[in-house]
Amino acid sequence: MNKSGIITAVCVSQQKGTVKHPVPSAELREHYGLLNDAHAGPGHRQVSLLDADDIAFMSSKGLDLKPGAFGENLVVQGLSLSELGIGTVLQIGRARLELTQIGKVCHARCAIYQQSGDCIMPRAGVFARVRQGGRIELGVSIEVMVLVPRTTLQAAVLTVSDRCAAGLTQDTAGPATARLLTEELEARIAGMAIVPDEADQITSTLKDLSERGLDLVVTVGGTGCALRDVTPEATRALITREVPGLAEAMRRESALHTPHALLQRGICGLYLSTLIINLPGSEKGAVENLRVILPALPHALKHLRGDTAHAELDVARRA
């Protein structure tokens, strides 16, 4: 793949929900985004990027598109964004961006969708946080400094524990789970977090991680019968399809070693293109349960990857 390109448009908007407009240059501020842009802030979606070829494809449908029409901050020519995965680091002059999200979920149909019945930002847009600030302008080069291929398996581990969240107990199950995913599936751990046993917070965090375009999110803890164990309920509130065979296999194998396994209430399911798996909270239990289903995960994740709409866009562009 080509590891460099140029910036053909820099766009900002002062209010969310409005079309961005092009500017000759702008300042990228570290851990914030583009100055004078409404979408800048401390989150992980500080800067949005679109491939100029994707915009050209939409223009071929007869749309009169100006820079910023899709809400993108930067338009890139010559660098195939569809080949870059989360964790890729891009250099633009002095500035550095780290890709944090692939695509987005649109909760309302934009004007472009109303006109054409399609919008590329949900599947073709990529988002980044600013690791190092600097001024950018039209025609400046953009280069890949650290490449994480789009084909890399992206995973996150969420530990659910009141005591760990309060700093009263060290989390060992989460790191052990991350190590196993890295060693056995060659996964890149795109995120690790600890939340208390609060259903709304668990659901919100799972939703955020899934909408970043991750393949797999594994929760650790909160699957027992205690009153505060609400991870299964929080997961079920988000997923759209359950994958019961995975949870059944874990309980069946664990029951051969301890009857307590029958009390584990963890579930597994799908939200968007992300597989969410509930594991028990002890390090031993989490690792043993995950090992049971590891052989089935590559096949499941391959199917989820094959369901992406961006592949359809690439085919349509080449037709």
Backbone hydrogen bonds in HBPLUS format (Angstrom, degrees):
<---DONOR---> <-ACCEPTOR-->    atom                        ^
c    i                          cat <-CA-CA->   ^        H-A-AA   ^      H-
h    n   atom  resd res      DA  || num        DHA   H-A  angle D-A-AA Bond
n    s   type  num  typ     dist DA aas  dist angle  dist       angle   num
A0144-VAL N   A0003-LYS O   2.93 MM 141  5.32 160.2  1.97 155.3 155.2     1
A0005-GLY N   A0142-ILE O   2.85 MM 137  5.23 142.1  1.99 147.8 159.1     2
A0142-ILE N   A0005-GLY O   2.87 MM 137  5.23 158.2  1.92 128.6 131.2     3
A0006-ILE N   A0077-GLN O   2.89 MM  71  5.38 155.0  1.96 149.8 157.8     4
A0077-GLN N   A0006-ILE O   2.91 MM  71  5.38 168.8  1.93 160.2 164.1     5
A0007-ILE N   A0140-VAL O   2.93 MM 133  5.65 152.4  2.01 158.5 167.2     6
A0139-GLY N   A0007-ILE O   2.76 MM 132  5.25 167.2  1.78 168.4 164.3     7
A0008-THR N   A0075-VAL O   2.90 MM  67  5.52 157.2  1.95 147.5 153.9     8
A0075-VAL N   A0009-ALA O   3.06 MM  66  5.02 156.9  2.12 139.0 141.0     9
A0023-VAL N   A0010-VAL O   2.80 MM  13  5.74 153.3  1.87 163.4 166.4    10
A0011-CYS N   A0073-ASN O   2.68 MM  62  4.59 157.7  1.73 140.7 145.1    11
A0012-VAL N   A0021-HIS O   3.03 MM   9  5.60 157.0  2.08 148.1 147.4    12
A0021-HIS N   A0012-VAL O   2.83 MM   9  5.60 162.0  1.86 155.4 151.0    13
A0038-ALA N   A0013-SER O   2.60 MM  25  5.77 152.0  1.67 165.7 170.6    14
A0138-LEU N   A0024-PRO O   3.36 MM 114  6.19 150.5  2.45 165.4 164.1    15
A0026-ALA N   A0136-ILE O   2.96 MM 110  5.63 154.8  2.03 155.3 161.8    16
A0136-ILE N   A0026-ALA O   2.91 MM 110  5.63 168.9  1.92 170.0 173.3    17
A0035-LEU N   A0027-GLU O   2.96 MM   8  5.72 166.3  1.98 167.0 170.9    18
A0028-LEU N   A0134-GLY O   2.85 MM 106  5.24 169.6  1.86 149.8 150.7    19
A0134-GLY N   A0028-LEU O   2.93 MM 106  5.24 147.5  2.04 135.4 142.9    20
A0029-ARG N   A0033-GLY O   2.77 MM   4  5.35 174.5  1.77 157.8 156.3    21
A0032-TYR N   A0029-ARG O   3.10 MM   3  5.39 141.9  2.25 140.7 134.1    22
A0033-GLY N   A0029-ARG O   3.11 MM   4  5.35 165.0  2.13 142.7 146.9    23
A0031-HIS N   A0130-VAL O   2.81 MM  99  5.04 167.7  1.82 138.7 143.1    24
A0041-GLY N   A0032-TYR O   2.75 MM   9  4.64 157.0  1.80 146.6 141.9    25
A0037-ASP N   A0034-LEU O   3.22 MM   3  5.63 134.3  2.44 139.1 133.7    26
A0040-ALA N   A0037-ASP O   3.20 MM   3  5.65 165.9  2.22 114.4 118.7    27
A0046-GLN N   A0128-ALA O   3.00 MM  82  5.88 129.2  2.27 134.2 147.9    28
A0047-VAL N   A0128-ALA O   2.98 MM  81  5.21 143.8  2.12 149.3 153.6    29
A0128-ALA N   A0047-VAL O   2.85 MM  81  5.21 148.7  1.95 149.8 157.9    30
A0073-ASN N   A0048-SER O   3.07 MM  25  5.15 141.2  2.23 114.4 125.8    31
A0074-LEU N   A0048-SER O   3.00 MM  26  6.39 154.2  2.07 152.2 160.5    32
A0049-LEU N   A0126-VAL O   2.83 MM  77  5.35 156.9  1.88 159.5 163.4    33
A0126-VAL N   A0049-LEU O   3.10 MM  77  5.35 161.7  2.14 148.9 154.2    34
A0050-LEU N   A0074-LEU O   2.99 MM  24  6.43 151.5  2.07 160.3 169.4    35
A0076-VAL N   A0050-LEU O   2.90 MM  26  6.20 163.9  1.93 163.0 168.1    36
A0054-ASP N   A0051-ASP O   3.01 MM   3  5.36 129.1  2.27 106.1 118.8    37
A0055-ILE N   A0051-ASP O   3.26 MM   4  6.71 153.4  2.34 149.5 156.9    38
A0052-ALA N   A0076-VAL O   2.80 MM  24  5.54 169.1  1.81 151.1 148.8    39
A0056-ALA N   A0052-ALA O   2.91 MM   4  6.17 152.9  1.99 145.2 153.1    40
A0057-PHE N   A0053-ASP O   2.99 MM   4  6.20 145.9  2.10 138.8 147.5    41
A0058-MET N   A0054-ASP O   3.19 MM   4  6.55 153.5  2.27 143.1 148.8    42
A0059-SER N   A0055-ILE O   2.91 MM   4  6.22 150.6  1.99 147.0 156.1    43
A0060-SER N   A0056-ALA O   2.99 MM   4  6.23 138.3  2.17 142.2 152.5    44
A0060-SER N   A0057-PHE O   3.21 MM   3  5.19 128.4  2.49  92.5 105.5    45
A0061-LYS N   A0058-MET O   3.05 MM   3  5.47 158.7  2.09 109.2 116.1    46
A0062-GLY N   A0059-SER O   2.92 MM   3  5.54 154.2  1.98 121.9 124.3    47
A0069-ALA N   A0066-LYS O   3.02 MM   3  5.67 143.7  2.16 152.2 152.5    48
A0071-GLY N   A0068-GLY O   3.01 MM   3  5.06 161.9  2.04 109.4 114.2    49
A0083-GLU N   A0080-SER O   3.21 MM   3  5.85 168.8  2.22 117.4 120.8    50
A0084-LEU N   A0081-LEU O   3.10 MM   3  5.36 167.0  2.12 113.7 117.7    51
A0150-ARG N   A0083-GLU O   3.05 MM  67  5.10 146.5  2.16 122.2 121.0    52
A0085-GLY N   A0148-VAL O   2.62 MM  63  5.12 145.2  1.73 170.5 173.2    53
A0088-THR N   A0085-GLY O   3.14 MM   3  5.92 158.6  2.19 142.6 144.0    54
A0087-GLY N   A0099-LEU O   2.87 MM  12  5.27 159.7  1.91 135.3 141.2    55
A0099-LEU N   A0088-THR O   2.90 MM  11  5.44 163.4  1.93 160.0 163.8    56
A0089-VAL N   A0146-VAL O   2.83 MM  57  4.83 154.6  1.89 134.3 142.9    57
A0145-MET N   A0089-VAL O   2.81 MM  56  5.44 159.3  1.85 151.9 157.7    58
A0146-VAL N   A0089-VAL O   3.27 MM  57  4.83 163.1  2.30 127.7 130.2    59
A0090-LEU N   A0097-LEU O   2.78 MM   7  5.10 159.9  1.82 149.7 156.7    60
A0097-LEU N   A0090-LEU O   2.85 MM   7  5.10 158.2  1.89 146.3 153.8    61
A0091-GLN N   A0143-GLU O   2.75 MM  52  5.15 163.1  1.78 152.9 158.8    62
A0143-GLU N   A0091-GLN O   2.92 MM  52  5.15 160.2  1.96 145.5 151.8    63
A0092-ILE N   A0095-ALA O   2.85 MM   3  5.10 168.4  1.87 143.5 147.3    64
A0095-ALA N   A0092-ILE O   2.96 MM   3  5.10 133.9  2.17 139.3 130.3    65
A0096-ARG N   A0132-GLN O   2.91 MM  36  4.86 154.4  1.98 130.4 133.8    66
A0131-ARG N   A0096-ARG O   2.86 MM  35  5.39 142.3  2.00 139.9 149.9    67
A0132-GLN N   A0096-ARG O   3.27 MM  36  4.86 156.4  2.33 133.6 130.6    68
A0098-GLU N   A0129-ARG O   2.98 MM  31  5.48 160.9  2.02 156.7 163.0    69
A0129-ARG N   A0098-GLU O   3.00 MM  31  5.48 153.0  2.08 148.1 150.3    70
A0100-THR N   A0127-PHE O   2.82 MM  27  5.81 164.4  1.85 141.0 146.1    71
A0101-GLN N   A0127-PHE O   3.39 MM  26  5.06 153.9  2.47 131.4 127.3    72
A0127-PHE N   A0101-GLN O   2.96 MM  26  5.06 163.8  1.99 148.8 149.2    73
A0102-ILE N   A0212-ARG O   2.88 MM 110  5.86 159.4  1.93 137.4 140.0    74
A0103-GLY N   A0125-GLY O   2.76 MM  22  4.98 152.8  1.84 161.8 163.1    75
A0104-LYS N   A0122-PRO O   2.86 MM  18  4.42 150.4  1.94 114.3 120.1    76
A0114-GLN N   A0110-CYS O   3.09 MM   4  6.43 154.8  2.16 147.6 155.0    77
A0115-GLN N   A0111-ALA O   3.04 MM   4  6.29 142.6  2.18 143.5 153.0    78
A0115-GLN N   A0112-ILE O   3.17 MM   3  5.16 124.6  2.49  93.7 107.4    79
A0116-SER N   A0112-ILE O   2.99 MM   4  6.18 162.2  2.02 155.3 159.4    80
A0117-GLY N   A0113-TYR O   2.63 MM   4  4.65 147.2  1.73 134.2 140.7    81
A0123-ARG N   A0120-ILE O   3.13 MM   3  5.68 134.8  2.34 114.2 125.2    82
A0124-ALA N   A0120-ILE O   2.64 MM   4  5.38 164.8  1.66 176.7 177.5    83
A0125-GLY N   A0121-MET O   3.09 MM   4  4.48 149.6  2.19 114.2 120.3    84
A0140-VAL N   A0137-GLU O   3.29 MM   3  5.92 161.3  2.32 136.4 136.8    85
A0152-THR N   A0149-PRO O   2.99 MM   3  5.57 166.9  2.00 119.0 123.4    86
A0188-ARG N   A0153-LEU O   2.77 MM  35  6.06 171.4  1.78 168.7 169.4    87
A0215-ASP N   A0154-GLN O   2.92 MM  61  5.36 140.4  2.08 133.5 145.3    88
A0216-LEU N   A0154-GLN O   3.20 MM  62  6.56 151.6  2.29 152.7 158.2    89
A0155-ALA N   A0188-ARG O   2.94 MM  33  6.09 166.7  1.96 163.6 162.5    90
A0190-ALA N   A0155-ALA O   2.68 MM  35  5.71 144.1  1.80 159.2 171.8    91
A0156-ALA N   A0216-LEU O   2.96 MM  60  6.47 137.8  2.14 145.1 158.1    92
A0218-VAL N   A0156-ALA O   2.93 MM  62  6.31 166.1  1.95 158.7 160.5    93
A0157-VAL N   A0191-GLY O   3.01 MM  34  6.49 151.4  2.09 150.8 156.5    94
A0193-ALA N   A0157-VAL O   3.09 MM  36  6.62 153.7  2.16 156.5 163.1    95
A0158-LEU N   A0218-VAL O   2.82 MM  60  6.15 163.4  1.85 153.4 158.7    96
A0220-VAL N   A0158-LEU O   2.85 MM  62  6.19 146.4  1.96 152.2 153.7    97
A0159-THR N   A0193-ALA O   2.85 MM  34  6.20 165.8  1.87 162.9 159.9    98
A0195-VAL N   A0159-THR O   2.92 MM  36  6.38 159.6  1.96 166.8 173.6    99
A0160-VAL N   A0220-VAL O   2.83 MM  60  5.93 172.4  1.84 154.6 156.5   100
A0161-SER N   A0195-VAL O   2.90 MM  34  6.26 157.2  1.95 160.4 164.1   101
A0165-ALA N   A0161-SER O   3.00 MM   4  5.97 158.7  2.04 141.6 148.2   102
A0166-ALA N   A0162-ASP O   3.02 MM   4  6.17 140.8  2.17 141.0 151.2   103
A0168-LEU N   A0163-ARG O   2.86 MM   5  5.09 146.2  1.97 161.8 157.8   104
A0167-GLY N   A0164-CYS O   3.08 MM   3  5.02 154.4  2.14 100.0 108.0   105
A0176-ALA N   A0172-THR O   3.15 MM   4  6.19 155.3  2.21 142.0 149.4   106
A0177-THR N   A0173-ALA O   2.93 MM   4  6.07 153.6  2.00 147.9 154.7   107
A0178-ALA N   A0174-GLY O   2.97 MM   4  6.27 157.5  2.02 153.2 159.7   108
A0179-ARG N   A0175-PRO O   2.94 MM   4  6.17 157.0  1.99 148.2 153.9   109
A0180-LEU N   A0176-ALA O   3.10 MM   4  6.33 157.2  2.15 144.5 150.1   110
A0181-LEU N   A0177-THR O   3.06 MM   4  6.33 158.3  2.11 150.6 156.1   111
A0182-THR N   A0178-ALA O   2.99 MM   4  6.19 153.7  2.06 147.7 155.2   112
A0183-GLU N   A0179-ARG O   2.85 MM   4  6.03 163.2  1.88 154.2 158.6   113
A0184-GLU N   A0180-LEU O   2.89 MM   4  5.79 168.0  1.90 150.2 154.2   114
A0185-LEU N   A0181-LEU O   3.03 MM   4  5.27 146.3  2.14 123.7 134.1   115
A0187-ALA N   A0181-LEU O   3.27 MM   6  5.72 172.8  2.28 128.8 128.2   116
A0186-GLU N   A0182-THR O   3.09 MM   4  4.53 125.0  2.41 111.3 119.3   117
A0198-GLU N   A0196-PRO O   2.76 MM   2  5.52 139.8  1.92 105.3  92.6   118
A0202-ILE N   A0198-GLU O   2.97 MM   4  6.20 157.5  2.02 159.5 166.9   119
A0203-THR N   A0199-ALA O   2.94 MM   4  6.15 172.4  1.94 161.0 162.2   120
A0204-SER N   A0200-ASP O   2.96 MM   4  6.06 161.9  1.99 145.4 150.9   121
A0205-THR N   A0201-GLN O   3.01 MM   4  6.10 158.0  2.06 143.2 148.9   122
A0206-LEU N   A0202-ILE O   2.95 MM   4  6.17 163.5  1.97 155.0 159.7   123
A0207-LYS N   A0203-THR O   2.94 MM   4  6.10 156.8  1.99 149.2 155.7   124
A0208-ASP N   A0204-SER O   2.99 MM   4  6.20 159.2  2.03 146.3 151.7   125
A0209-LEU N   A0205-THR O   2.98 MM   4  6.18 167.0  2.00 154.3 157.1   126
A0210-SER N   A0206-LEU O   2.97 MM   4  6.06 162.7  2.00 148.1 153.3   127
A0211-GLU N   A0207-LYS O   2.99 MM   4  6.09 158.2  2.04 148.8 154.5   128
A0212-ARG N   A0209-LEU O   3.26 MM   3  5.43 156.8  2.31 102.6 109.5   129
A0213-GLY N   A0210-SER O   3.09 MM   3  5.79 165.9  2.11 119.3 123.0   130
A0275-LEU N   A0215-ASP O   3.00 MM  60  6.29 169.8  2.01 144.1 143.5   131
A0217-VAL N   A0275-LEU O   2.90 MM  58  6.28 161.7  1.93 158.8 161.3   132
A0277-ILE N   A0217-VAL O   2.97 MM  60  6.44 154.9  2.04 154.4 162.0   133
A0219-THR N   A0277-ILE O   2.79 MM  58  6.14 165.4  1.81 162.6 167.8   134
A0279-LEU N   A0219-THR O   2.82 MM  60  5.83 144.6  1.94 136.3 148.0   135
A0221-GLY N   A0279-LEU O   2.95 MM  58  6.24 162.2  1.98 142.1 146.7   136
A0231-THR N   A0222-GLY O   3.07 MM   9  5.02 144.4  2.20 134.8 140.4   137
A0265-ARG N   A0223-THR O   2.72 MM  42  5.12 166.3  1.74 153.5 157.8   138
A0229-ASP N   A0226-ALA O   2.99 MM   3  5.24 160.3  2.03 111.4 117.8   139
A0234-ALA N   A0230-VAL O   2.93 MM   4  6.15 161.0  1.96 159.3 165.4   140
A0235-THR N   A0231-THR O   2.87 MM   4  6.03 152.1  1.95 153.0 160.6   141
A0236-ARG N   A0232-PRO O   2.88 MM   4  6.04 162.1  1.91 149.7 154.7   142
A0237-ALA N   A0233-GLU O   3.09 MM   4  6.25 138.8  2.27 139.3 149.2   143
A0238-LEU N   A0235-THR O   3.00 MM   3  5.46 155.3  2.06 111.7 119.5   144
A0239-ILE N   A0235-THR O   3.08 MM   4  6.32 170.4  2.09 167.1 168.3   145
A0240-THR N   A0270-LEU O   2.80 MM  30  5.96 159.8  1.84 167.7 169.6   146
A0270-LEU N   A0241-ARG O   2.72 MM  29  5.25 157.4  1.77 157.9 165.2   147
A0243-VAL N   A0268-CYS O   2.76 MM  25  5.32 175.2  1.76 134.9 134.6   148
A0248-GLU N   A0244-PRO O   2.96 MM   4  6.13 163.7  1.99 159.8 165.2   149
A0249-ALA N   A0245-GLY O   2.94 MM   4  6.01 155.2  2.00 142.2 148.4   150
A0250-MET N   A0246-LEU O   3.11 MM   4  6.39 157.1  2.16 148.8 154.4   151
A0251-ARG N   A0247-ALA O   3.05 MM   4  6.30 165.8  2.08 152.7 155.9   152
A0252-ARG N   A0248-GLU O   2.89 MM   4  6.01 160.0  1.93 149.6 155.9   153
A0253-GLU N   A0249-ALA O   3.05 MM   4  6.16 167.0  2.07 149.4 152.1   154
A0254-SER N   A0250-MET O   3.00 MM   4  6.06 165.4  2.02 149.1 153.9   155
A0255-ALA N   A0251-ARG O   2.90 MM   4  5.91 148.2  2.01 145.0 152.8   156
A0256-LEU N   A0253-GLU O   3.14 MM   3  5.53 151.0  2.23 107.0 115.5   157
A0257-HIS N   A0254-SER O   2.92 MM   3  5.45 156.1  1.98 114.0 121.7   158
A0258-THR N   A0254-SER O   3.01 MM   4  6.30 150.8  2.10 151.8 161.1   159
A0261-ALA N   A0258-THR O   3.21 MM   3  5.90 165.3  2.23 115.9 119.9   160
A0262-LEU N   A0259-PRO O   3.09 MM   3  5.84 158.3  2.14 118.6 123.6   161
A0263-LEU N   A0260-HIS O   2.96 MM   3  5.52 161.7  1.99 116.3 122.4   162
A0264-GLN N   A0261-ALA O   3.13 MM   3  5.42 164.5  2.15 110.3 115.2   163
A0278-ASN N   A0267-ILE O   3.09 MM  11  5.58 141.8  2.24 150.3 161.8   164
A0269-GLY N   A0276-ILE O   2.95 MM   7  5.37 155.5  2.01 147.6 155.6   165
A0276-ILE N   A0269-GLY O   2.78 MM   7  5.37 176.1  1.79 169.2 170.2   166
A0271-TYR N   A0274-THR O   3.03 MM   3  5.41 159.6  2.08 151.8 158.4   167
A0274-THR N   A0271-TYR O   2.99 MM   3  5.41 160.7  2.02 130.5 136.5   168
A0286-ALA N   A0282-SER O   2.84 MM   4  5.92 165.8  1.86 155.9 159.9   169
A0287-VAL N   A0283-GLU O   3.08 MM   4  6.16 170.5  2.09 150.7 153.3   170
A0288-GLU N   A0284-LYS O   2.97 MM   4  6.05 166.9  1.98 151.8 156.2   171
A0289-ASN N   A0285-GLY O   2.98 MM   4  5.98 162.1  2.01 146.7 151.8   172
A0290-LEU N   A0286-ALA O   3.00 MM   4  6.10 162.4  2.03 147.5 152.8   173
A0291-ARG N   A0287-VAL O   3.00 MM   4  6.13 157.8  2.05 150.0 155.7   174
A0292-VAL N   A0289-ASN O   3.17 MM   3  5.36 129.7  2.44  99.4 111.8   175
A0293-ILE N   A0290-LEU O   3.18 MM   3  5.60 127.6  2.47 106.3 117.7   176
A0294-LEU N   A0290-LEU O   3.08 MM   4  6.13 125.4  2.39 148.7 163.9   177
A0296-ALA N   A0293-ILE O   3.00 MM   3  5.57 142.2  2.15 118.2 128.3   178
A0297-LEU N   A0294-LEU O   3.15 MM   3  5.35 143.5  2.29 106.7 116.8   179
A0300-ALA N   A0296-ALA O   3.31 MM   4  6.53 163.3  2.34 151.2 156.2   180
A0301-LEU N   A0297-LEU O   2.85 MM   4  5.98 170.9  1.86 168.2 169.9   181
A0302-LYS N   A0298-PRO O   2.92 MM   4  5.97 145.5  2.04 141.0 150.4   182
A0303-HIS N   A0299-HIS O   3.17 MM   4  6.43 154.6  2.24 145.7 151.0   183
A0304-LEU N   A0300-ALA O   3.10 MM   4  6.45 154.3  2.17 145.7 153.0   184
A0305-ARG N   A0301-LEU O   2.92 MM   4  6.11 155.0  1.98 145.4 152.0   185
A0306-GLY N   A0302-LYS O   2.99 MM   4  6.19 148.6  2.09 143.4 151.9   186
A0307-ASP N   A0304-LEU O   3.20 MM   3  5.31 157.7  2.25 103.1 109.8   187
A0308-THR N   A0305-ARG O   3.28 MM   3  5.80 157.6  2.33 121.0 120.5   188
A0312-GLU N   A0309-ALA O   2.99 MM   3  5.18 123.1  2.33  99.6 113.9   189
A0313-LEU N   A0309-ALA O   3.11 MM   4  6.52 146.2  2.23 145.0 154.8   190
A0314-ASP N   A0310-HIS O   3.00 MM   4  6.32 159.0  2.04 152.7 156.5   191
A0315-VAL N   A0311-ALA O   3.11 MM   4  6.36 158.5  2.15 144.9 150.4   192
A0316-ALA N   A0312-GLU O   2.95 MM   4  6.14 161.6  1.99 147.3 152.6   193
A0317-ARG N   A0313-LEU O   2.89 MM   4  6.10 154.9  1.95 151.8 158.7   194
A0318-ARG N   A0314-ASP O   3.12 MM   4  6.31 150.6  2.21 144.3 151.3   195
A0319-ALA N   A0315-VAL O   3.09 MM   4  6.26 128.0  2.37 141.8 155.3   196
A0319-ALA N   A0316-ALA O   3.27 MM   3  5.17 138.7  2.46  93.1 104.4   197
